[in-house]
Structure formats: C-alpha cells, structure tokens
Amino acid sequence: MPIISTDLRFVDRLGAWKARWGIGRMSYLVPPGLYGIGSPGPDDPVVVTANYKMSYDLVRRALGGRSVWLLVLETFGINVWCAAGKGTFGTDEIVRRVKMTGLAGVVGHRTLILPILGAPGVAAHLVARRCGFRVRYATIRAADLPEYLDNGMVTTPDMGQLTFTARERLVLVPIELVTAVKWAVPVMALMVAISLLSGEGFSFSTLVSPVVLCAGTVMAGAVAAPVLLPVLPGRSFAVKGAITGGGWSALLLWAGWGSGRWLDAMALVLAVTSVSAFLALNFTGSTPFTSRSGVKKEMRLGLPVMAASLLAALFLWIAARLS
Amino acid sequence: MKGFAHLTNVATLELDRDACVGCGMCVAVCPHQVFILQGTKAEIRNFDACMECGACAVNCPVGAIDVDSGVGCASGLINEWVASIRGSKTGGGGCC
C-alpha cells in the first residue's frame, strides 16, 4: 500500500496541459487501489476518486499536510463526472474496490467520502448494503475537501454550488479546438484544390483565403461561443454559435472578402454560420448544465437547418462560379 | 446554476411524492439544487435547472424519482442515432 506525495511537480502539470489538448488523454491514468497520504491510521478518513490522473492529482494536492486514505477506483482513466454517467464510477466498482483492497481491515470506521459529481453512478444505499460502508457526498470541488474535513464533514451551500466561470470554460476549449481542426484541415485542403483546379493559380490568396476562412469559423464556433457563452443572446447553443459565426462572416465581408458578389456573400454567411453553430452545439457535451433532452431538442430543430444552410451555401457558390 | 440556463420545459424528471420518504438524498446529490425538502417530502423547486444526470434517481432508496439520463452530448447523440439506423451497438467514440 503506497504512500503518495501531495505535491504536484512540473511533469504533473505538463500531463494535465497535454490532457486538456487531447494528447494522451485516453491513457492518462494511475493504477486503481488504496493509497496513503501522510501517515494514515485506522481512524483516518477515506476519500474516493477516479483513476484519471488529473482527478487523482487534484485530490491529492488538496489533501496536503493531512493523513488520509485515498481509494482510487478503476474508471479506465475517465474523470469522476463522465465515469459516473457511464457507471464505471459506480456502485459495483466501489464495492469491488473496497473488497479487493481489504479496506474493512484497514480502517475502523465505515465511511467513504465521495465527490458529489460521482452520485449519478453510485447508489449510496446499495453500497452500504453490499460492503458495509456508508457513502457521504462531500463537495463538488476537490479544493473544498480540507474545509469539509475540518468542519465535521458538513457540506456547506458553497461546496455544493456548481459553477462555470470563464476560466472553467476556457480550459475546455482546447479539446474542442483540436477536434474541430481535425475536420477543418481536409476541408481547407479541398478548398485549395478546387481553387487551383478552377485555374485560379498558385497565389497567396488561393492558399491563405481558405485557411483564414476555416480557421476563423472554427474560432467562432469552438472558442468564441464557449468563452462568451453567458453573454451571447438566447439559450440555444446553436444560435449562440450562429451569432459568433455571423460576426466572423460580417468581418470578412467588411474586409472585402471574396469578389463582392451577392451570391458569394450569401454563400459565405450561410456556410460560416451553420458550421459555427454546429461547433457551438457540440460544446453542450462539455457543459455542466445542459440536459440530454435539451440537447436532443436543439439537435432536432437545429441540425436540419444547419444542413440545409450548408447545402444552400454550396448551391449559391456553384451558381456564383457559373454566372 | 447562476447565470446559466438551457432550454425550458424539456427535462424528463418525475417525482412521485407519494412514494417519497423524505430521506433528503435527492437534495444532497443534486448539483443544481433542483429539489428541496418541504416538511417530510421532497419537492421540485427548479425543474428547468435539471440536467438529467440521474444522481437523484440512482440515490433514491424507494425509487420515487425517474429521469431519462443517458449520453447528453451532441456527438454522443449522433452516435446513438447512427447506431440505431445501422442496427449496431454504440461504440462510444473517441471521447468515452
């Protein structure tokens, strides 16, 4: 049973940064099991977390200077919240891990301290029935654990308050960006190829135009919409994305983009706003307040509109080339 | 959640107050304070704040709460829809 450090080193911060950018994200994990922080004894609390290394790092850092047991569940490198939704941060795994680590023989008490966001996967009453340990849902953020442990294990209103600050939204943007770029690159290549094939020649504008167009659209939908989420009008994510996309296309047109022709301008606006709207809609998967039903409704209403818009943009663009 | 709201009147959350025993677990586990204990029974105080995570339904010892909680992200829903058309099981994709 290893004793672990509560200090995060450069390699830990670098790992977290890489995970945020989607580098090695699916294998950023630690072995599940029972770990010791400080010099824990039979009366010290047991805190439970997922084996996603970012979760594990945040929890151990919060517990610096204390003697605590850390029970790490096998969630296959997925964070607490998503794993709870999938069921891997769940009743079965808690019971299994408690038994495998012989926890009942290590501590005298029968309490497990869980993150509140693990609740979707854990039936507290069933855990108690099956392994004898009582689940206490402590806080949302690991950073609030010290206060929770010091105040007699009381969840204050602040500890149960879910937030989505600008900073919290910003750290979720890199992965959206990386995912969007993976799609944008072939599109850019296709646009360049079409320009070259239509005899426009190998010029600065032939190459840079599609890149600027696509890069800006991706920024509008995958960066601007998430960052500006609370200030963009309306509740629909797709609409917010259409607005940022609309802003980008307006900027391009104002800067003299394209041939100044009506058909090209319409094609631009329709294409940019629909792609930006789709990217913004995807951000719902990273938010802590959208519901499955809400996203379904947005998709049912929005996807046909986005598809029709994109198709219309294509026809207008072809029409512009032919006339 | 302060300052953030998604669509109204879409949540599939249902509370059977007759079955409720007032244990307060739903109040404890909900990250959006959807529930409140009124006397000896739970009550929904903010229906539109529900994100259908399912924590309340899973932790209700008497099964008084029902909610359609599943994958809630656009790409996950698209995966589900495609799988239903193809008749195959959802693979989960690169996210989870």
Chai-1 contact restraints between the chains, C-beta under 6 A:
chainA,res_idxA,chainB,res_idxB,connection_type,confidence,min_distance_angstrom,max_distance_angstrom,comment,restraint_id
A,I78,B,C96,contact,1.0,0.0,6.0,A-B,restraint_1
A,C82,B,C96,contact,1.0,0.0,6.0,A-B,restraint_2
A,A119,B,V29,contact,1.0,0.0,6.0,A-B,restraint_3
A,A119,B,A55,contact,1.0,0.0,6.0,A-B,restraint_4
A,A119,B,N59,contact,1.0,0.0,6.0,A-B,restraint_5
A,P120,B,C53,contact,1.0,0.0,6.0,A-B,restraint_6
A,P120,B,G54,contact,1.0,0.0,6.0,A-B,restraint_7
A,P120,B,A55,contact,1.0,0.0,6.0,A-B,restraint_8
A,A123,B,V58,contact,1.0,0.0,6.0,A-B,restraint_9
A,A123,B,N59,contact,1.0,0.0,6.0,A-B,restraint_10
A,A124,B,N59,contact,1.0,0.0,6.0,A-B,restraint_11
A,H125,B,P61,contact,1.0,0.0,6.0,A-B,restraint_12
A,Y137,B,A28,contact,1.0,0.0,6.0,A-B,restraint_13
A,Y137,B,V29,contact,1.0,0.0,6.0,A-B,restraint_14
A,L162,B,M1,contact,1.0,0.0,6.0,A-B,restraint_15
A,L162,B,P31,contact,1.0,0.0,6.0,A-B,restraint_16
A,F164,B,F4,contact,1.0,0.0,6.0,A-B,restraint_17
A,P230,B,G3,contact,1.0,0.0,6.0,A-B,restraint_18
A,R235,B,A5,contact,1.0,0.0,6.0,A-B,restraint_19
A,R235,B,H6,contact,1.0,0.0,6.0,A-B,restraint_20
A,R235,B,L7,contact,1.0,0.0,6.0,A-B,restraint_21
A,L281,B,A74,contact,1.0,0.0,6.0,A-B,restraint_22
A,N282,B,A74,contact,1.0,0.0,6.0,A-B,restraint_23
A,T284,B,A74,contact,1.0,0.0,6.0,A-B,restraint_24
A,G285,B,C73,contact,1.0,0.0,6.0,A-B,restraint_25
A,F289,B,M1,contact,1.0,0.0,6.0,A-B,restraint_26
A,F289,B,F4,contact,1.0,0.0,6.0,A-B,restraint_27
A,F289,B,M51,contact,1.0,0.0,6.0,A-B,restraint_28
A,T290,B,H6,contact,1.0,0.0,6.0,A-B,restraint_29
A,S291,B,A11,contact,1.0,0.0,6.0,A-B,restraint_30
A,S291,B,M51,contact,1.0,0.0,6.0,A-B,restraint_31
A,S291,B,E52,contact,1.0,0.0,6.0,A-B,restraint_32
A,R292,B,E52,contact,1.0,0.0,6.0,A-B,restraint_33
A,R292,B,G70,contact,1.0,0.0,6.0,A-B,restraint_34
A,R292,B,G72,contact,1.0,0.0,6.0,A-B,restraint_35
A,S293,B,V10,contact,1.0,0.0,6.0,A-B,restraint_36
A,S293,B,A11,contact,1.0,0.0,6.0,A-B,restraint_37
A,S293,B,T12,contact,1.0,0.0,6.0,A-B,restraint_38
A,G294,B,H6,contact,1.0,0.0,6.0,A-B,restraint_39
A,G294,B,L7,contact,1.0,0.0,6.0,A-B,restraint_40
A,G294,B,V10,contact,1.0,0.0,6.0,A-B,restraint_41
A,V295,B,G72,contact,1.0,0.0,6.0,A-B,restraint_42
A,V295,B,A74,contact,1.0,0.0,6.0,A-B,restraint_43
A,K297,B,L7,contact,1.0,0.0,6.0,A-B,restraint_44
A,K297,B,V10,contact,1.0,0.0,6.0,A-B,restraint_45
